């Protein structure tokens, strides 16, 4: 089965998700929402591990807002962790993600 099919009568594009074809939405964000690394990673995670959730968000036109919120939260958390490491004064002990004492 093909992954993407276009209905010639309506012009709608469908994506194969599991055993069903669902309307394929536009994965691109709105112009005013920048795509961050966390956005991209979570989108890939949804597509690979939570196809039903991805399909629901996509068909309800809530995917971009959802991913923008995930990206904002993850970026804030990342910056908070980096700030804490820098304030700790010894970033070397966090080398390769392991905390050495």
C-alpha positions as CSV (number, residue, x, y, z in Angstrom):
1,X,0.0,0.0,0.0
2,X,1.2,3.5,-0.8
3,X,1.9,5.8,2.1
4,X,0.3,8.8,0.5
5,X,-2.7,8.8,-1.8
6,X,-4.5,11.8,-3.4
7,X,-8.2,11.7,-4.1
8,X,-8.5,13.0,-7.7
9,X,-12.1,14.0,-7.2
10,X,-11.6,16.1,-4.1
11,X,-7.9,16.8,-4.3
12,X,-7.4,15.8,-0.6
13,X,-4.2,14.0,0.3
14,X,-4.4,11.0,2.6
15,X,-1.6,9.3,4.6
16,X,-1.6,5.6,5.6
17,X,-1.5,5.4,9.4
18,X,-1.6,1.8,10.5
19,X,-4.4,0.1,8.5
20,X,-6.3,3.3,7.7
21,X,-5.9,6.3,5.4
22,X,-6.3,9.6,7.3
23,X,-6.4,13.0,5.8
24,X,-2.8,14.3,5.7
25,X,-2.5,17.8,7.1
26,X,0.2,20.3,6.7
27,X,3.0,19.5,9.2
28,X,4.5,22.9,8.6
29,X,4.0,25.4,11.3
30,X,2.3,28.8,10.9
31,X,4.6,31.5,9.8
32,X,4.8,33.2,13.2
33,X,5.8,30.0,15.0
34,X,9.5,29.1,14.6
35,X,10.4,25.4,14.4
36,X,12.7,24.5,17.2
37,X,14.7,21.3,17.7
38,X,12.3,20.2,20.4
39,X,9.4,20.7,18.1
40,X,11.0,18.5,15.5
41,X,12.0,15.8,17.9
42,X,8.5,15.6,19.5
43,X,6.9,15.5,16.0
44,X,9.1,12.5,15.1
45,X,8.2,10.9,18.5
46,X,4.5,11.4,17.9
47,X,4.7,9.9,14.3
48,X,6.7,6.9,15.4
49,X,5.2,6.1,18.8
50,X,1.8,7.7,19.1
51,X,0.2,7.6,15.7
52,X,-3.3,7.9,17.1
53,X,-2.5,11.1,19.1
54,X,-0.6,12.5,16.0
55,X,-3.6,11.8,13.8
56,X,-6.1,13.4,16.2
57,X,-3.9,16.5,16.6
58,X,-3.4,16.8,12.9
59,X,-7.1,16.4,11.9
60,X,-8.2,18.8,14.6
61,X,-5.8,21.5,13.4
62,X,-4.2,21.5,16.9
63,X,-0.8,20.0,16.0
64,X,1.1,23.2,15.4
65,X,-0.2,24.9,18.6
66,X,0.6,21.7,20.6
67,X,4.1,21.4,19.2
68,X,4.8,25.1,19.7
69,X,3.9,24.7,23.4
70,X,6.1,21.6,23.7
71,X,9.0,23.4,22.1
72,X,8.6,26.4,24.4
73,X,8.4,24.2,27.6
74,X,11.4,22.1,26.6
75,X,13.5,25.1,25.7
76,X,12.7,26.7,29.1
77,X,13.7,23.6,30.9
78,X,16.9,23.2,28.9
79,X,17.9,26.8,29.6
80,X,17.2,26.3,33.3
81,X,19.4,23.2,33.4
82,X,22.2,24.9,31.6
83,X,22.0,28.0,33.9
84,X,22.1,25.7,36.9
85,X,25.2,23.9,35.6
86,X,26.9,27.2,35.0
87,X,26.0,28.6,38.4
88,X,27.3,25.4,40.0
89,X,30.7,26.6,38.8
90,X,32.2,23.2,37.7
91,X,30.7,22.3,34.4
92,X,33.4,19.6,33.9
93,X,31.7,17.3,36.4
94,X,28.7,17.1,34.0
95,X,30.9,15.8,31.2
96,X,29.1,13.5,28.8
97,X,25.9,13.8,30.7
98,X,27.3,12.0,33.8
99,X,27.7,13.8,37.1
100,X,31.0,13.2,38.7
101,X,32.0,13.9,42.3
